[in-house]
Amino acid sequence: MKKLLIPLSVILLASCGGSTDAETTDSTENENDSTANVEVEVQEAIIDITLTKLDEVPSKCEVAGNVVDAYSWMDENGTNYFIRTITEIDMAYPVTDGEEMDSQYLYAYHYALNQKGEMTLLKETTDFVKDCEFDIVLSHELDALTLTDIDEDNVGEITFIYRTACTSDVSPSTQKLIMLENGDKYPLRGTTKVMDIGGEFEAGEEFSSAPDGFLTHAEELWNKHIVEYDFEL
């Protein structure tokens, strides 16, 4: 917020849109009496960073796998696109005893379209479960998605969570939270909680140089989406 000192006479003239000649004459005659300065607050332009769900992915955004969902928002980078995808399970090859070793891949893309119409890939996140002989757990947590501007720099931070595991029982999966801003990545890595087991995480070293509030937001979102199964056997 900036503060400017503006002569009172200028304010009076500026506030009289559509004034008559008589009104202008009166203001001129009293100009010498209107020498006081008035402190006025001038509101700077603020970008409204709001997440919008899309029905389809823009043709300029190249992605792998099947689209899970797609979103957009506006900020200093222009029009941003965040797209989550996942591939089909790839039954790669059988082992000697006849069991299959399966693989599956998961992606998240952050694109930005500038005012010149140029589409730029700011960040691609890739993860997978590879050569799994049991059950594959690989999923985006659809409700674990936020768009913020914590450092108030008019560049949005998109934060999301996904899970991976190759498992033969009911046990915690690997969970990862990724916070992206302008191509920079800030991760939390740990496990889900299953019947009060698991739930721990470690913050990536990137958070040590992150703006104030980034880690707090990441931890809050992690704890909100920590439980994978909540039942007793």
Backbone as CSV, one residue per row, in Angstrom:
resi,resn,N_x,N_y,N_z,CA_x,CA_y,CA_z,C_x,C_y,C_z
1,MET,0.845,-1.192,0.000,0.000,0.000,0.000,0.880,1.242,0.000
2,LYS,0.718,2.150,-0.974,1.481,3.375,-1.046,0.652,4.553,-0.561
3,LYS,1.295,5.559,0.051,0.607,6.769,0.493,1.191,7.964,-0.240
4,LEU,0.313,8.793,-0.810,0.735,9.968,-1.547,0.123,11.205,-0.931
5,LEU,0.850,12.344,-0.981,0.312,13.636,-0.562,-0.165,14.378,-1.798
6,ILE,-1.466,14.667,-1.842,-2.082,15.298,-3.003,-2.784,16.566,-2.548
7,PRO,-2.563,17.712,-3.244,-3.256,18.960,-2.878,-4.755,18.763,-2.863
8,LEU,-5.419,19.383,-1.873,-6.856,19.248,-1.732,-7.597,19.739,-2.962
9,SER,-7.088,20.795,-3.602,-7.775,21.334,-4.773,-7.818,20.323,-5.897
10,VAL,-6.748,19.477,-6.039,-6.732,18.468,-7.083,-7.783,17.406,-6.805
11,ILE,-7.932,17.063,-5.503,-8.929,16.061,-5.130,-10.330,16.568,-5.424
12,LEU,-10.584,17.843,-5.124,-11.901,18.405,-5.362,-12.234,18.396,-6.842
13,LEU,-11.242,18.745,-7.696,-11.487,18.763,-9.126,-11.686,17.357,-9.669
14,ALA,-10.875,16.421,-9.188,-10.948,15.058,-9.693,-12.244,14.378,-9.295
15,SER,-12.861,14.837,-8.191,-14.080,14.182,-7.714,-15.335,14.734,-8.361
16,CYS,-15.187,15.700,-9.247,-16.367,16.358,-9.830,-16.487,16.000,-11.297
17,GLY,-16.519,14.745,-11.628,-16.697,14.350,-13.011,-18.012,14.875,-13.544
18,GLY,-17.993,15.431,-14.795,-19.209,15.985,-15.380,-19.566,17.332,-14.800
19,SER,-18.594,18.090,-14.213,-18.889,19.385,-13.598,-19.190,20.436,-14.654
20,THR,-19.991,21.477,-14.268,-20.345,22.573,-15.175,-19.274,23.635,-15.130
21,ASP,-19.333,24.617,-16.057,-18.380,25.727,-16.084,-18.472,26.536,-14.812
22,ALA,-19.679,26.691,-14.264,-19.849,27.473,-13.042,-19.114,26.817,-11.888
23,GLU,-19.175,25.488,-11.787,-18.484,24.773,-10.722,-16.990,24.925,-10.862
24,THR,-16.470,24.912,-12.094,-15.039,25.079,-12.326,-14.602,26.473,-11.915
25,THR,-15.418,27.467,-12.218,-15.088,28.835,-11.846,-15.003,28.983,-10.346
26,ASP,-15.946,28.376,-9.615,-15.930,28.459,-8.162,-14.660,27.832,-7.599
27,SER,-14.252,26.712,-8.165,-13.052,26.045,-7.676,-11.834,26.898,-7.928
28,THR,-11.794,27.605,-9.094,-10.653,28.451,-9.415,-10.578,29.644,-8.478
29,GLU,-11.734,30.235,-8.168,-11.751,31.404,-7.306,-11.271,31.066,-5.901
30,ASN,-11.525,29.812,-5.446,-11.149,29.428,-4.084,-9.827,28.678,-4.036
31,GLU,-9.087,28.635,-5.180,-7.873,27.833,-5.255,-6.845,28.276,-4.236
32,ASN,-6.711,29.594,-4.034,-5.703,30.098,-3.105,-6.007,29.705,-1.672
33,ASP,-7.280,29.415,-1.367,-7.664,29.023,-0.018,-7.501,27.518,0.212
34,SER,-7.222,26.728,-0.860,-7.171,25.269,-0.754,-5.738,24.798,-0.896
35,THR,-4.901,25.217,0.019,-3.475,24.910,-0.079,-3.072,23.739,0.809
36,ALA,-4.004,23.184,1.622,-3.651,22.093,2.527,-3.413,20.806,1.739
37,ASN,-2.474,19.962,2.219,-2.226,18.651,1.628,-3.000,17.583,2.382
38,VAL,-3.573,16.643,1.644,-4.360,15.579,2.233,-3.675,14.252,1.951
39,GLU,-3.557,13.400,2.982,-2.930,12.091,2.820,-3.949,11.120,2.253
40,VAL,-3.616,10.507,1.092,-4.529,9.609,0.390,-3.853,8.261,0.204
41,GLU,-4.580,7.185,0.473,-4.059,5.847,0.249,-4.434,5.376,-1.156
42,VAL,-3.423,4.910,-1.910,-3.628,4.421,-3.268,-3.469,2.904,-3.272
43,GLN,-4.506,2.174,-3.607,-4.468,0.713,-3.612,-3.770,0.211,-4.865
44,GLU,-2.690,-0.574,-4.692,-2.010,-1.162,-5.823,-2.820,-2.336,-6.375
45,ALA,-2.603,-2.642,-7.676,-3.327,-3.740,-8.316,-2.930,-5.071,-7.699
46,ILE,-3.910,-5.913,-7.408,-3.675,-7.227,-6.827,-4.271,-8.288,-7.744
47,ILE,-3.477,-9.307,-8.055,-3.964,-10.393,-8.888,-4.801,-11.342,-8.035
48,ASP,-5.971,-11.681,-8.524,-6.857,-12.600,-7.804,-6.483,-14.025,-8.189
49,ILE,-5.711,-14.707,-7.338,-5.231,-16.053,-7.637,-6.275,-17.061,-7.169
50,THR,-7.028,-17.608,-8.129,-8.120,-18.525,-7.822,-7.993,-19.772,-8.685
51,LEU,-8.150,-20.947,-8.080,-8.037,-22.220,-8.782,-9.346,-22.544,-9.486
52,THR,-9.254,-22.853,-10.779,-10.426,-23.171,-11.591,-10.251,-24.541,-12.234
53,LYS,-11.229,-25.415,-12.069,-11.144,-26.745,-12.669,-11.499,-26.678,-14.146
54,LEU,-10.743,-27.422,-14.965,-10.917,-27.415,-16.408,-11.588,-28.701,-16.878
55,ASP,-12.336,-28.588,-17.974,-12.971,-29.757,-18.571,-12.015,-30.506,-19.485
56,GLU,-11.006,-29.803,-20.002,-10.045,-30.443,-20.896,-8.692,-29.767,-20.778
57,VAL,-7.661,-30.472,-21.234,-6.284,-29.979,-21.172,-5.983,-29.169,-22.430
58,PRO,-5.390,-27.981,-22.300,-5.020,-27.194,-23.493,-4.114,-28.001,-24.420
59,SER,-4.280,-27.810,-25.715,-3.541,-28.600,-26.701,-2.032,-28.363,-26.628
60,LYS,-1.620,-27.206,-26.116,-0.193,-26.908,-26.032,0.490,-27.599,-24.850
61,CYS,-0.287,-28.207,-23.971,0.284,-28.897,-22.809,0.482,-30.370,-23.139
62,GLU,1.722,-30.804,-23.234,2.026,-32.198,-23.525,2.098,-32.992,-22.221
63,VAL,1.336,-34.083,-22.157,1.303,-34.899,-20.943,1.366,-36.367,-21.321
64,ALA,1.822,-37.193,-20.363,1.824,-38.645,-20.527,0.770,-39.239,-19.606
65,GLY,0.214,-40.381,-20.001,-0.767,-41.052,-19.171,-2.175,-40.521,-19.365
66,ASN,-3.074,-41.031,-18.567,-4.476,-40.617,-18.605,-4.697,-39.448,-17.653
67,VAL,-5.386,-38.443,-18.118,-5.615,-37.248,-17.307,-6.558,-37.565,-16.154
68,VAL,-6.123,-37.238,-14.944,-6.950,-37.389,-13.745,-7.773,-36.135,-13.518
69,ASP,-7.127,-34.980,-13.549,-7.809,-33.699,-13.469,-6.875,-32.598,-13.950
70,ALA,-7.439,-31.419,-14.176,-6.662,-30.280,-14.663,-7.268,-29.000,-14.107
71,TYR,-6.389,-28.037,-13.777,-6.808,-26.769,-13.183,-6.026,-25.624,-13.808
72,SER,-6.535,-24.412,-13.623,-5.829,-23.228,-14.089,-5.970,-22.099,-13.079
73,TRP,-5.067,-21.125,-13.169,-5.157,-19.903,-12.383,-4.309,-18.827,-13.044
74,MET,-4.545,-17.576,-12.647,-3.803,-16.438,-13.179,-2.857,-15.898,-12.108
75,ASP,-1.630,-15.569,-12.530,-0.709,-14.857,-11.652,0.326,-14.134,-12.503
76,GLU,1.451,-13.743,-11.925,2.458,-12.981,-12.660,3.031,-13.754,-13.845
77,ASN,2.955,-15.082,-13.812,3.458,-15.885,-14.920,2.493,-15.934,-16.096
78,GLY,1.285,-15.436,-15.918,0.256,-15.510,-16.949,-0.821,-16.497,-16.547
79,THR,-1.264,-17.319,-17.493,-2.249,-18.358,-17.214,-1.522,-19.658,-16.913
80,ASN,-1.726,-20.176,-15.712,-1.065,-21.399,-15.270,-1.989,-22.602,-15.441
81,TYR,-1.386,-23.750,-15.750,-2.130,-24.999,-15.873,-1.446,-26.064,-15.015
82,PHE,-2.242,-26.742,-14.177,-1.738,-27.842,-13.362,-2.527,-29.084,-13.736
83,ILE,-1.808,-30.127,-14.163,-2.447,-31.324,-14.722,-1.888,-32.563,-14.031
84,ARG,-2.785,-33.427,-13.534,-2.365,-34.678,-12.906,-2.782,-35.854,-13.790
85,THR,-1.858,-36.792,-14.002,-2.140,-37.945,-14.850,-1.608,-39.216,-14.201
86,ILE,-2.031,-40.359,-14.747,-1.536,-41.666,-14.298,-1.652,-42.633,-15.471
87,THR,-0.712,-43.547,-15.591,-0.741,-44.508,-16.684,-1.519,-45.757,-16.280
88,GLU,-1.825,-46.577,-17.279,-2.375,-47.890,-17.000,-1.269,-48.771,-16.407
89,ILE,-1.665,-49.822,-15.687,-0.683,-50.761,-15.162,-0.051,-51.524,-16.321
90,ASP,1.264,-51.526,-16.352,2.016,-52.201,-17.401,2.464,-53.573,-16.889
91,MET,1.864,-54.619,-17.430,2.256,-55.982,-17.055,3.466,-56.359,-17.901
92,ALA,4.628,-56.020,-17.398,5.843,-56.038,-18.206,6.279,-57.447,-18.611
93,TYR,6.458,-58.311,-17.650,6.965,-59.637,-17.985,6.739,-60.583,-16.806
94,PRO,6.616,-61.891,-17.065,6.459,-62.866,-15.981,7.811,-63.310,-15.432
95,VAL,7.845,-63.596,-14.137,9.049,-64.174,-13.552,8.983,-65.689,-13.715
96,THR,9.996,-66.405,-13.238,10.107,-67.837,-13.507,8.951,-68.655,-12.955
97,ASP,8.352,-68.223,-11.842,7.257,-69.000,-11.257,5.897,-68.627,-11.829
98,GLY,5.890,-67.774,-12.833,4.650,-67.422,-13.503,3.988,-66.157,-13.004
99,GLU,4.467,-65.560,-11.904,3.886,-64.321,-11.390,4.359,-63.123,-12.210
100,GLU,3.472,-62.146,-12.338,3.787,-60.984,-13.158,4.464,-59.899,-12.330
101,MET,5.316,-59.144,-12.982,5.976,-57.991,-12.377,5.392,-56.749,-13.044
102,ASP,4.566,-56.012,-12.320,3.829,-54.890,-12.905,4.481,-53.548,-12.578
103,SER,4.227,-52.570,-13.441,4.731,-51.214,-13.243,3.633,-50.215,-13.572
104,GLN,3.709,-49.047,-12.936,2.750,-47.974,-13.203,3.403,-46.640,-12.892
105,TYR,3.027,-45.595,-13.657,3.661,-44.285,-13.524,2.617,-43.205,-13.245
106,LEU,3.054,-42.191,-12.530,2.202,-41.066,-12.112,2.929,-39.764,-12.441
107,TYR,2.176,-38.765,-12.908,2.783,-37.487,-13.304,1.958,-36.307,-12.801
108,ALA,2.639,-35.176,-12.636,1.974,-33.885,-12.399,2.748,-32.827,-13.165
109,TYR,2.032,-31.973,-13.888,2.658,-30.966,-14.748,2.193,-29.568,-14.356
110,HIS,3.124,-28.628,-14.354,2.796,-27.217,-14.163,3.290,-26.451,-15.384
111,TYR,2.341,-25.963,-16.170,2.629,-25.148,-17.350,2.210,-23.703,-17.095
112,ALA,2.810,-22.779,-17.848,2.403,-21.368,-17.806,2.372,-20.804,-19.221
113,LEU,1.299,-20.090,-19.538,1.117,-19.446,-20.842,1.263,-17.949,-20.659
114,ASN,2.310,-17.342,-21.273,2.536,-15.912,-21.097,1.707,-15.100,-22.079
115,GLN,1.841,-13.773,-22.001,1.031,-12.874,-22.827,1.378,-12.967,-24.309
116,LYS,2.537,-13.529,-24.635,2.925,-13.705,-26.035,2.368,-14.997,-26.619
117,GLY,1.655,-15.764,-25.804,1.106,-17.027,-26.269,2.088,-18.178,-26.197
118,GLU,3.177,-18.005,-25.446,4.200,-19.041,-25.325,3.916,-19.918,-24.107
119,MET,3.833,-21.219,-24.331,3.580,-22.176,-23.255,4.914,-22.729,-22.756
120,THR,5.136,-22.653,-21.434,6.377,-23.122,-20.829,6.075,-24.156,-19.754
121,LEU,6.811,-25.262,-19.780,6.706,-26.267,-18.726,7.596,-25.818,-17.569
122,LEU,6.968,-25.377,-16.470,7.732,-24.911,-15.314,8.233,-26.065,-14.453
123,LYS,7.431,-27.136,-14.340,7.860,-28.276,-13.534,7.065,-29.520,-13.907
124,GLU,7.794,-30.632,-14.011,7.166,-31.944,-14.204,7.560,-32.829,-13.034
125,THR,6.574,-33.414,-12.380,6.816,-34.349,-11.283,6.471,-35.756,-11.761
126,THR,7.402,-36.688,-11.577,7.205,-38.066,-12.016,7.506,-39.024,-10.871
127,ASP,6.667,-40.044,-10.694,6.943,-41.094,-9.722,6.347,-42.386,-10.255
128,PHE,6.657,-43.495,-9.601,6.230,-44.777,-10.147,6.350,-45.882,-9.106
129,VAL,5.668,-46.993,-9.409,5.896,-48.276,-8.749,6.344,-49.212,-9.866
130,LYS,7.534,-49.763,-9.732,8.115,-50.532,-10.830,8.428,-51.959,-10.396
131,ASP,8.180,-52.896,-11.300,8.481,-54.315,-11.087,7.880,-54.829,-9.774
132,CYS,6.581,-54.642,-9.628,5.871,-55.049,-8.408,5.191,-56.396,-8.630
133,GLU,5.469,-57.358,-7.757,4.852,-58.676,-7.869,3.606,-58.817,-7.001
134,PHE,3.251,-57.738,-6.264,2.069,-57.767,-5.406,1.042,-56.762,-5.937
135,ASP,0.375,-56.043,-5.058,-0.625,-55.048,-5.475,0.016,-53.668,-5.538
136,ILE,-0.259,-52.956,-6.612,0.263,-51.598,-6.775,-0.700,-50.603,-6.145
137,VAL,-0.168,-49.730,-5.312,-0.891,-48.556,-4.818,-0.224,-47.338,-5.449
138,LEU,-0.956,-46.639,-6.283,-0.414,-45.450,-6.946,-1.585,-44.525,-7.244
139,SER,-1.651,-43.401,-6.547,-2.818,-42.532,-6.707,-2.516,-41.099,-6.298
140,HIS,-3.153,-40.158,-7.004,-3.203,-38.771,-6.565,-4.314,-38.647,-5.523
141,GLU,-4.041,-37.954,-4.436,-5.093,-37.665,-3.461,-5.844,-36.427,-3.952
142,LEU,-7.001,-36.645,-4.542,-7.676,-35.590,-5.293,-8.069,-34.399,-4.428
143,ASP,-8.447,-34.650,-3.173,-8.862,-33.556,-2.296,-7.684,-32.821,-1.674
144,ALA,-6.495,-33.394,-1.784,-5.304,-32.772,-1.193,-4.645,-31.868,-2.229
145,LEU,-5.298,-30.755,-2.506,-4.821,-29.812,-3.520,-5.152,-28.398,-3.066
146,THR,-4.137,-27.540,-2.985,-4.368,-26.153,-2.592,-3.596,-25.212,-3.500
147,LEU,-4.138,-24.014,-3.660,-3.448,-22.928,-4.344,-3.376,-21.753,-3.389
148,THR,-2.169,-21.258,-3.130,-1.963,-20.179,-2.172,-1.009,-19.140,-2.755
149,ASP,-0.913,-18.025,-2.076,0.139,-17.038,-2.335,0.644,-16.567,-0.976
150,ILE,1.325,-17.471,-0.285,1.725,-17.241,1.099,2.695,-16.083,1.222
151,ASP,3.640,-15.976,0.293,4.632,-14.898,0.364,4.178,-13.619,-0.334
152,GLU,2.948,-13.607,-0.837,2.317,-12.417,-1.417,3.183,-11.773,-2.504
153,ASP,3.705,-12.626,-3.413,4.496,-12.116,-4.523,3.745,-12.211,-5.849
154,ASN,2.427,-12.467,-5.766,1.580,-12.593,-6.958,1.981,-13.762,-7.855
155,VAL,2.622,-14.769,-7.249,2.914,-16.029,-7.931,2.346,-17.146,-7.062
156,GLY,1.447,-17.942,-7.622,0.766,-18.957,-6.839,1.638,-20.144,-6.478
157,GLU,1.336,-20.735,-5.314,1.970,-21.987,-4.900,0.922,-23.099,-4.984
158,ILE,1.189,-24.098,-5.819,0.280,-25.232,-5.951,0.849,-26.397,-5.140
159,THR,0.029,-26.974,-4.257,0.490,-28.036,-3.367,-0.414,-29.253,-3.538
160,PHE,0.199,-30.438,-3.682,-0.580,-31.652,-3.912,0.092,-32.842,-3.225
161,ILE,-0.665,-33.937,-3.088,-0.199,-35.148,-2.407,-0.508,-36.356,-3.279
162,TYR,0.416,-37.335,-3.267,0.139,-38.608,-3.912,0.750,-39.742,-3.087
163,ARG,0.333,-40.992,-3.400,0.763,-42.159,-2.637,1.264,-43.256,-3.569
164,THR,2.267,-44.000,-3.096,2.822,-45.115,-3.857,3.115,-46.281,-2.918
165,ALA,2.965,-47.520,-3.450,3.339,-48.707,-2.678,3.235,-49.938,-3.566
166,CYS,4.030,-50.934,-3.232,3.887,-52.286,-3.756,3.673,-53.148,-2.530
167,THR,2.462,-53.655,-2.335,2.123,-54.237,-1.043,1.308,-55.514,-1.180
168,SER,1.415,-56.365,-0.169,0.621,-57.590,-0.117,-0.243,-57.634,1.131
169,ASP,-0.276,-56.507,1.885,-1.084,-56.463,3.105,-1.601,-55.045,3.331
170,VAL,-2.301,-54.854,4.438,-2.803,-53.530,4.793,-1.741,-52.844,5.645
171,SER,-0.966,-52.003,5.038,0.129,-51.328,5.731,0.279,-49.923,5.162
172,PRO,0.998,-49.045,5.856,1.152,-47.670,5.368,1.810,-47.628,3.990
173,SER,1.316,-46.722,3.158,1.924,-46.458,1.850,2.904,-45.300,1.962
174,THR,3.787,-45.214,1.004,4.628,-44.022,0.892,3.750,-42.842,0.487
175,GLN,3.905,-41.734,1.164,3.152,-40.521,0.824,4.123,-39.382,0.567
176,LYS,3.838,-38.602,-0.457,4.683,-37.458,-0.789,3.809,-36.225,-1.016
177,LEU,4.222,-35.131,-0.434,3.593,-33.823,-0.657,4.580,-32.967,-1.434
178,ILE,4.099,-32.357,-2.490,4.936,-31.490,-3.321,4.312,-30.100,-3.370
179,MET,5.102,-29.100,-3.041,4.676,-27.700,-3.135,5.503,-27.044,-4.238
180,LEU,4.842,-26.473,-5.234,5.530,-25.876,-6.373,5.270,-24.378,-6.425
181,GLU,6.333,-23.621,-6.677,6.187,-22.192,-6.945,7.195,-21.790,-8.009
182,ASN,6.687,-21.368,-9.158,7.535,-20.822,-10.218,8.661,-21.787,-10.609
183,GLY,8.361,-23.085,-10.623,9.354,-24.083,-11.007,10.172,-24.641,-9.862
184,ASP,10.075,-24.061,-8.673,10.792,-24.568,-7.500,9.929,-25.595,-6.771
185,LYS,10.581,-26.647,-6.254,9.865,-27.733,-5.588,10.251,-27.805,-4.122
186,TYR,9.223,-27.970,-3.260,9.414,-28.112,-1.820,8.662,-29.373,-1.380
187,PRO,9.372,-30.477,-1.043,8.704,-31.744,-0.750,8.678,-32.133,0.732
188,LEU,7.628,-32.867,1.101,7.586,-33.644,2.335,7.501,-35.102,1.914
189,ARG,8.271,-35.974,2.590,8.275,-37.399,2.244,8.080,-38.226,3.504
190,GLY,7.158,-39.192,3.448,6.912,-40.029,4.614,5.945,-41.133,4.288
191,THR,5.082,-41.475,5.250,4.116,-42.551,5.048,2.732,-42.109,5.515
192,THR,1.742,-42.826,5.039,0.386,-42.630,5.519,0.246,-43.279,6.895
193,LYS,-0.908,-43.081,7.508,-1.202,-43.711,8.798,-2.285,-44.764,8.592
194,VAL,-2.004,-45.981,9.073,-2.958,-47.084,8.990,-3.090,-47.681,10.386
195,MET,-4.283,-47.562,10.961,-4.533,-48.090,12.305,-3.467,-47.612,13.292
196,ASP,-3.242,-46.315,13.285,-2.296,-45.645,14.196,-0.835,-46.034,13.962
197,ILE,-0.550,-46.646,12.822,0.824,-46.958,12.458,1.246,-46.044,11.309
198,GLY,2.444,-45.466,11.421,2.953,-44.605,10.366,2.543,-43.153,10.551
199,GLY,2.648,-42.397,9.471,2.280,-40.988,9.500,3.447,-40.032,9.618
200,GLU,4.658,-40.567,9.825,5.818,-39.694,9.968,6.226,-39.113,8.610
201,PHE,6.939,-37.997,8.647,7.449,-37.405,7.408,8.727,-36.624,7.695
202,GLU,9.481,-36.379,6.636,10.654,-35.524,6.685,10.494,-34.425,5.643
203,ALA,10.854,-33.215,6.026,10.796,-32.092,5.093,12.069,-32.053,4.270
204,GLY,11.940,-31.839,2.981,13.100,-31.700,2.113,13.924,-30.487,2.497
205,GLU,15.215,-30.539,2.221,16.110,-29.430,2.577,15.728,-28.137,1.876
206,GLU,14.925,-28.257,0.809,14.485,-27.055,0.092,13.699,-26.117,0.998
207,PHE,13.028,-26.669,2.010,12.239,-25.832,2.907,13.118,-24.934,3.789
208,SER,14.395,-25.266,3.930,15.279,-24.448,4.766,15.475,-23.049,4.190
209,SER,15.295,-22.908,2.886,15.430,-21.592,2.250,14.103,-21.096,1.684
210,ALA,13.013,-21.764,2.063,11.693,-21.371,1.566,11.185,-20.137,2.298
211,PRO,10.290,-19.383,1.675,9.671,-18.236,2.351,8.940,-18.661,3.620
212,ASP,8.807,-17.724,4.547,8.089,-17.987,5.794,6.665,-18.454,5.491
213,GLY,6.245,-19.477,6.192,4.885,-19.976,6.044,4.749,-21.166,5.118
214,PHE,5.734,-21.412,4.258,5.626,-22.542,3.328,5.573,-23.868,4.079
215,LEU,6.503,-24.083,4.997,6.565,-25.356,5.711,5.336,-25.550,6.588
216,THR,4.870,-24.494,7.227,3.670,-24.592,8.068,2.473,-25.047,7.244
217,HIS,2.308,-24.451,6.070,1.191,-24.837,5.201,1.322,-26.286,4.760
218,ALA,2.534,-26.706,4.391,2.756,-28.078,3.936,2.437,-29.075,5.050
219,GLU,2.884,-28.777,6.254,2.627,-29.683,7.387,1.137,-29.775,7.696
220,GLU,0.442,-28.660,7.621,-1.001,-28.676,7.885,-1.744,-29.530,6.858
221,LEU,-1.364,-29.406,5.589,-2.021,-30.197,4.553,-1.681,-31.677,4.709
222,TRP,-0.438,-31.977,5.060,-0.029,-33.368,5.288,-0.879,-34.002,6.403
223,ASN,-0.967,-33.322,7.524,-1.699,-33.873,8.673,-3.187,-34.019,8.391
224,LYS,-3.713,-33.195,7.514,-5.128,-33.283,7.153,-5.403,-34.517,6.301
225,HIS,-4.380,-34.990,5.566,-4.560,-36.118,4.642,-3.599,-37.260,4.985
226,ILE,-3.413,-37.500,6.250,-2.433,-38.484,6.697,-2.992,-39.899,6.766
227,VAL,-4.304,-40.052,6.991,-4.916,-41.364,7.229,-5.275,-42.021,5.909
228,GLU,-4.768,-43.240,5.716,-5.105,-44.022,4.529,-6.244,-44.984,4.804
229,TYR,-6.149,-45.719,5.890,-7.227,-46.592,6.359,-7.466,-46.311,7.839
230,ASP,-8.720,-46.317,8.228,-9.051,-46.052,9.620,-10.079,-47.071,10.089
231,PHE,-9.604,-48.277,10.394,-10.492,-49.321,10.873,-9.669,-50.317,11.685
232,GLU,-10.349,-51.209,12.375,-9.679,-52.239,13.174,-9.963,-53.604,12.556
233,LEU,-8.925,-54.452,12.513,-9.076,-55.799,11.979,-9.642,-56.739,13.057
